[in-house]
Amino acid sequence: MEYLTEKASKLFTLPSIVFQLQELLYNQRSTSDEIGELISLDPALTARILRLANSSFYNFPSQIDTVSRAVTIVGTNEIYNLALATAAVNTFRGVNSEIIDMPKFWRHSIFTALFSRNLLTQIGIRSSESLFVSGLLHNIGLLVLLEQTPEKVNALETVAKDAPIWEKEKKILGFNLSEVSAELMKSWNLPELLINPVQYQHQPQLALPEYQQQAACIYIALRLANHLMYECDDAVNYRETIHSEQLEMAGIDEDNIEEAITYTEENITQILAILSPESM
């Protein structure tokens, strides 16, 4: 796995503006105007943040027309996470292959991000924006594998379809792609709050205690994404893949899941239009 992540950290790099934003966030003297001015140096990033801030993602009653106003209303950490999300997706813009359906890949990622965010929001956890980013990036390890050893991506398709994907990965690769995703995020110096839920998305009980709830939400979210995207392909119903232990760890119930499905179905088209690489 090390050879994949070492090369990936050189192939896939975040733009400097993301790290400059980190510095501003860590500086308690920074103002919303300073953060807005920095983001405004990147017109494409500015446009996407404003589109997100004015979308049903937030559903604010009045128009937000400047980044500094967005920072004031949405919050500095949330704006950083939105900037990180758009920059990270753009980083993989050039990855393309006939081996996997890239639009479907990003649709599944955004489904997972929306589910994760909504589940955490429903139970009153303030880091829901962070979990949106974790959900969005939960499977970037597959893109790393696709870029460097596409034949192994092909090999994953040869394993029995009814086997869970993480079992396929362990059998063919000797490791899980969630580990690769987490290692690439570490190379970007992202906070543990974003990384840990990704690393343990299939085994949330192994996450650090303070992040087990977030990891459990991603565990549930990616299975809900599978359900919505692939149910027409005779995929296993999500109720058969989500167990009471994960629901209890996440602190949610069936009503929360139904609300998350409604929220995600209402928002997927709009958010996909803003964040998918094809729109960048």
N, C-alpha and C positions, 0 to 999 in steps of 0.2 A: 504493500500500500504506500510505503514511503516514497517510492520512485514516482508514483502518480501525483501525489500531493506536492512534492518538491518541484516538479516540472510545471504543475498547474499554477503554483503560486507565481511563476514567472510569466506564464501564458495569459492568465486571467488576473488583471490588476484593476483595482478600483481607481477612479479618477482622483486627483489630488484634492479636489473640492470636498470630498467626503472626509478626508483626514483633517482638513482645515476646519470643517464644521465640528469635528470632534474636539479640536482644541478650543474653539469658541464655547462649546458646551461645558467644558471642564473649567473654563474661566468664569467665575461667578460675577465678574464685572461686565461681561458681554451684555449687549442690549439687543432687543428684537430688531432694531434698525441695522445694527452691524451684521447680524445673521442674514437679514433680508438682502443687504447690499452684497454679501458674499455669494448667496445663491443667485442673485440677479446677474452675476458675471457669466452664468451659464443659461442662455435664453431657453434652450430645450428643457433643462431641468426646471427652470422657473415655470414654464408653461404647464408641465405635468403636475407640479405641486399645486398650482392654482386650479387646475382641472380637478384634481383629487379633493382639494379643500372645498370646491363648489359642487361636488358630486353628492349623490345620495349616500356615499361612504360616511359623510358627516351630517348631511342634511341640515346645514345652518340656514336660518331664515333669511339672511341677507347676503348679498354678493360680496365676496372677498376679492378685492382687485389688486392687492399688493402682497408680496411675500412677507413683509414686515407685519402687516395686519394678520396674515395667516399665522405667523409665529405667535402673535399676541393672543389670538383666539384659540388656535389649536394647541399651542404649547411647543416649547423648544425641542423636547425629546421626541415628540410626535413628528415634528417637521424633519428632524434628523432621520427618523426611521423612514419617512416617505422619500427623502432624498436618497437614502441608502438603498431602498427598494428599487427605485427607478434606475439608479446608477448600476446596481448589481445586474439587473435584467439586461441593461444595455451592454454590459461587459461580455455577455454571452451572445450578443447579436450575430456575430459572424459564424457561430457554430451551426452547421446545417448538415444534414445527411439524409440519405434515402433509407437508412437503417431504422430510424424512428421518426414518427410524425411530430415535428417540432411544435406546430400550433397546438396539437393535442397535449404535448408535454407542458407547455406554458398554461394552457387552460386548466389542466389538472393541478398545477402548482398554485394558480390563483384561486381555484376552488378551495384547496387546502388552506391557503392563507385567510380567505374570507371566513371559512368555518372556524378556524382557530381563533381569529379575532372576535367573532361573535360569541363563541362559547365562553371565552374569558371575560368578555364584557358583561354577559348575562350574570355571571357569578361575582361581579363587582371587583375584579382584579384590575388594577390601574395599568398594568404592563401589556394591555391588549394590543397596542400598536407594535410593540416589540415582537409579539407572537405572530402578528401578520407577516413581519419580515422573516421570522423563522419558518413559518409555513410556506412562504413563497420560495425560500431557498432550501427547503428540506431535501430536495433530490438533485441538487446541482452536481453531486458526485457522479451521477449518470452522464452528465455532459463532459465531465473530466475524462471519464472512461471512453466516451464516444470520440473525443478529440485525440486521445493517445493510443488506445487499443480497441478500435471499433469491432474487431473480430470477436472480442469477449462480450460485447453487447449482443452480437448475433448469437453467441453461445448461450446467453441467458434465455433466449427465446426457445431453445431446444428442450429446456427442462419442462416437466409436466406442468400444464397450465393451472392445475388445481393446487399447486404448491405455493405457499406465500412467497412473495418476491424476495423477502430477506433470507429465506431458506435457499432460494435459488442462488442468490449472491454468495452466500457462505459456501455452497457446494461448488460453484464454478470458480469463484474468485479467491476464496479463502478468507474473505472479510466482507463486511457490509458497506454498501455505498453511503449509508448515513455517516459512517466514520470518515469517509473521504470528504463528504460535504462539510463536516465539522472541522476537519483539518484545514480545508481551504479557508473557511471563515476565520480560523485562528490565525492564518497567515495574513489576513486582512486586519488583524488586531481588533476584531469585533468583541464586544463585551460577552462575558460568560452567559448572561441572561439570554442572548440570542443563540449561542452555540450549544449549550447543554441540552436543551429540549430537542434539537436536531440530532445530536449524537445518540440520544437514547429514545428516539421516537418509536422504536419497536419494543423497547423494554423500559418503560418509564419508571419502573420500580428501581432501576439502577442509576437514575439521574440523582444529582445532588438533591438533598431533601428540600431545599428552597425552590427547586425547579421541577419537582416531580409533577406538580399540578399542570404546569405548562406542557411538559413532555406528554402527559396523559391526554391533554387536549389535542395535541398534534396527532397522537396515536389514533384518536377517535376521528379527527378531521380528515386524515388521509383516507380512512376507510369510508367515510361519508362521500368523499370525492370519488372514490372508486364506484360507489353505489350509484351516484348520479350520472357518472360518465359512461359506465360500462354495464348497467343493468340490462340493456338491450342485448348484450352479448352473453347472457346467462351467467353473469357474475354472481357470486355468493351475496346474499342479502347482508347489509351491514350489521343487522341484529345478530347474525350468526358469527360475526368476526369481532364484535365488541363485547367484552365480558363485564360482569358486575364489578370486578376489581378495578378496571380502568375507569368505569363510570364513577365509582366511589373515590378514586384517587383524584379525578378531575373535579369532583364535587358537582356533577350534573346529573340530570335524569332525562327520561324520554321527552318530557315537555321541552326541555332546553334543546334537545336534538331537533325536534320538529320546528322550533322557532329558528334555529340556525339554518335549517334547510330552506325555510321560507326567505330568510334574509339573504342567503347566498344566491338563490335563484333570482331574486329581485335585483341584485347588484352585479352579477357576474358579467353581463354584457357590457355595462358601462366601464367597469374596472378593467376588463380585458382590453377594451378599446384604448384605454389610457396607458396600460402597463405592458402590453404584449410587444415583443421586439418588432413585430411587423408595423406597429404604429410609430416606431421611433425613427 
